Amino acid sequence: MTTTKDLQSNVITFLRFPLIIGVLFIHAMPGMDFGAEENIPVFYLCRNFFSGVLGSVAAPLFFFISGFLFFQNINGFTKYDYLRKLKSRGKTLL
């Protein structure tokens, strides 16, 4: 039987790869100029769709997921719990 925590973990694991590809499209596609926009309009539309539309969703979703995971195990939102989480996150990052 799958628990809610396992389901959340599986969903986040499933979303990671497409979001990483989206971030790569944000950084790689707009600066690339193949000179094919005039000859192949489908290429231009696909490039703008993947780098502009789908890619622009990736970074906000990463922030949303990290915020969700940051506040996931806080039962009551107190100043002590918030500072404890910040201290733990600071140790992890540094």
N, C-alpha and C positions, 0 to 999 in steps of 0.2 A: 504494500500500500504506500502510495506516495504522499508525503506530508507537504504542507504549504511551504515550508522552508526548502525542501528539495525541489519543488516546482519553481520557486523563485530563483534558485540557483541554476536550474536548467534553462530557464528563460533568459537570464542574464548571460549565461554561457553561449546560448544560441545567438543572441543579439550582438555579441562582441565582434565577431568576424565581419558581418556586414557594416557595422559602424566603423571599424578600422578601415575597411575599403572606402567608405564614404569620406573619411578624413584624408586618405590618400588622394582621392579625386579632388578634394578641395585644394590641396597643395600642388598637385601635378597638372591638372587639366587647364586651368585658366591661363597659365603662362606658356603653354605649348601652342605653337603656331605651325600647323602643318601646311598651310596654304591650300587646303582642300575645301574650305568653307564655300567658295564660289562655285566649285565644280560639283560638290556632293552636299546638297543641303541636308540630307539625312544625317550625315556626320556632324554637322553644326548643331542640329536639333538634339541628337544623342549626347553630344559633348555638353551642351548647356543643361540638359536634363540631369545627367549624372553628376556634374560638378556643381551646378547651381541649385537645383531643386533637392535632389536626394542627399547630396553632400552637405548642404547647409543644415540638415536635420541631425547629422551625426554628432557634432560638438555639443549642442544643447542636450541631446539625449545622454551623452556621457556625464554631463553635469547633473542632470536629473537623477541618473542611476547612482552617482556617487553621493548625492544629497540624501537619497532614499536609504542607502546603506549606512550613511553616517547616523541617521536618526532612527534606525530600525529597532534597536534594542533599548531604547529609552522608554521606561514605563511612565514616569511623570516628568514633565519638562521643567526641571529646576536648574538654577544657576550652577549648582554643584555637578549635576550630571553633564551639563553642557561643557563646563570647564574640564571635567574628567575626560570627555570625548576629545576635546581639542588637544589636551596634553598627550593622550594616547596617539592621536593622529600626527602630532608634531614629532613624537619619538619615532614613529614609523617612517615618516618622510626624511628625517635627519639621520 
